[in-house]
């Protein structure tokens, strides 16, 4: 056998090795990408500006996490009712939407470390008695966002009240101002920086105590699929990084005059 024939024999293995090395290098340099869902109609957490671009605290947090993960991210708006089904159907990789961590939701998805607290409050016309117990609100109409932890809490604890479910918090607020419901119930911070700052809220105020824990959740987390522990680990590492370097506090200060954790 000639030296030339040996060269032919070795040429193919060598070319395969070179191709494998090129593919490995390409994969190593490829930027990871994630699709992230948020709600989009829930200011100041997430909303669309006049140009239709998603903005808000959760949106900024999502961008900061992506920067820490060195990942390319697309953030999309998803109606709240369909946000968990969409994750489970692989329409996106995670949910960054101030989602409360509850035992019921833990049965369906995995949650990151807590990234903010949730306090819920009732809002009603000024002068309304401070007692907002289920007994005191028997027969009263209460507006709440459909699919929210507050809706679940009311459905369990306020069965003798007239519960009205809305697609957005703003729709419930409009009915409160119009006198079509007696109370609304939702996220205290959302009301504080949103509805309570509007001229329409001049005759309304918070009623009753801060409510949290139990059916109202253990704080808020980022939801991922249970079969995706790699993404969960990366999200938790990125959350720790933005807390440690001050990014989290800078984003929060952009929207709120107080801390969220």
N, C-alpha and C positions, 0 to 999 in steps of 0.2 A: 504493500500500500504506500502510496506516495505522500510526501509532506502536504501536498495540495489537498489530497483527499482527507487527511486529518483536519485540515483547516475547515473543510466543508462540514465535517462531523461536529466540530466545536462551535461553528458560527451560530447555529440555531439556539443552543443553550445559552450562549453569551447574549444573544439578542433578547431572549426571554427574560434573562436576569436584568438587563438594562431597562426593559419595559416595566418590570415589577418595581424597580427602584424609582422610576419616573412616576408611576402611579402612587407609590407611597409618599413621595415628596409632594405630589399634587394634593393628596388627601390631607397631609399634615398642614399644608398652607391654606386649605380651604376654610373659609370663615363659616362658623356654625350659624344657623339661622333658626329663629323661632317666630311663630305666629302667636300673638297675644290678644286676648279678648278683654274688652272693658265694656261698661254699660252705655256710656255716651249721652245720657240725658239726665245726669245726676250731678249738677254743679254743687260745690266746686271740685268734686272728686273726678268726674269725667263729663265732658260736654263738647259740642262742636261750636267753633267760632263762626263768624259771618262768612268765612270762606269754606266752611264745611270741614275744617281740620280739627281733629281731636285734641283737646286741651284738658288741663286739670291736674290735680295732685297725683292721682293714680297714674295718669299718662306720663307725668314727669318721673315718677318713681320707676315705671316700667322702662323708660329710656335710660335712666341711671343704672338699673340692673343690667340691661343689655350692654352698656358700656363696660361695666365691670366684668361681664362674661365674655367680652370681646366678640359679641355676636351681632349679626344683622337681624333686626326685628321689624316685623310688620304689626301694627296695632290696629285692630278692627273693632267696630261697635257691634254689640249683640244685645237684642232685647233680653231683659232680665229673666223672663220666663224660660227662655231657651238657652241660657248661658251654660248651665251644667250639661244638658243633653248635647250641646255643641262640642264641648270638651271631650265627652265620652265618645262622640262620633268622629273624633280626630279632625275636626274642623280647625282647631288651633291647639297649641301646646300647653298653654297656661291661661289662667284668669287673674288679671290684676284689676280688681273692681271693688275694693273694700268689702270683700265677702266675709261675713261672720263665720267663725269656726264653730260649728255645732256638731253634736254627736250624730244627728241624722245625716248631715252632709259628709261626715267622716266615713260613713258606710259606703259612700259612692266615690269619693275622691280623696287624694292625699293633700294635706296642707303644709305649707312652709311654716317656719317659725312665725310667731305673731309679729305683725308690723304696724299695728295701731290698735288702740282700745275703741270700743263702741259703747256709747251711752245713749239710751233711748228716752224720749220725753213725749208727754202729751202737750199739745197746744190748743188753746180755746180762747174764747172772747174774754177780755179783761173783766174781772169781777166774778168769774166762774168759781164755785167752791173748790178748795184745794184737794178734796177727797176724790181720787180717781180710781178707787178700788173697784173690782168687778161689781160689787153690790151697789155702790154709788152710781155706777154708769149703766145699770140695768135699763134697757129700753132706749138709751142714748145712741145716736148715730156717730160712728167713728170712721174716718177715712184713713186708708193705709195703702202703701204700694203693694200690689199683687206679687207674691213670690218672695217677699222680704222676710227677714227673721221677725220683724215686728208683726207682719201678717200672721205668721205661725203662732206667735205668742198670743195675739188677740184671739185667734181661733180656738186656742186651748183654754185660755183663762177668762175670756169675755164672751162666753157663749150666749149670754142673755142680752147682749148689746146688739144694736143694728150695725153690723160691719159692712162697710162699703169698700170694695177693692178697685184700685186704679192702676193703670199701666205705668204712670210716672208719679213721683211725689208732687210735681207741680199741678197735676190735674186735681189731686186731693186738696191742695192749698186753695185753688180757685173755688172749689165747692165750699170750703170753710168760709171764705170771704163772702160768698154768695148766700150763706146761711143754709146750704143744703145738707151740711153735716155739722154736728155739735163740736166735735173734736177731730184733730188729726194726730197721728202717732207715728214717730219715725226717729231718725238719727238726730240727736241734739245738735251736733256740730253743723250738720247740713242746714238745719233750720236757723241756727245762730248766724251763720255767714250768708245765708240765702234769703229765705222768706222773711225772717225777722228784720232784715235791713231794708225791706221794701216799703213804700208808702202804704200799700194795701194792708200791711201788718200792724198799723198804728193802734188798732183796737183789740189786738190779740197779744197773748203772752204765754209763756210756759206755765203749765199747771201740774202740780204734784211733784214727786221726787224723781231723782235720777234712777233709772232702771237699767240693770245690766246683769250678766251672768245667767246661768240656767238655760232656758229656752232662747234667751237673747244672746247667747254665744259667749265664747271665751276670748273675745277680741277678733281681729281680722287677720286673715292669712291669704296667701297666694295659692290657688288651687291648681294641681296638676293631676294627671291620671295615676292611678295606683301602680300601673305597670311601667312607670317611667321614673324609677328612683334616681337615674343619672341627672335628669333635669331638676328634680327636687334638690339634690345635693348642690348643684350649681347655683340655684336660686338662693338657697340658705347661705352659701358662701358669699354671694353678691350682696345679700341683705346685710350680713355682718360687716362687709367692707364699707357700704355706704353709711352705716351707723358709725363706724369707727373713724372715718375720715371727714365727717361733718356734712356730707352731701345730703343725707336724710334731713337734718335740721335746717339746712339752707332751703330745701324744697318746701318743707313745712312752713317756714317763716314767710315764704312767698304768698301763702294762702291764708294763714291763720296767725292771730296774735297770741297763741298759746301752743304748748306742746301736745302731741297726740299720744305720747307714751312717756 
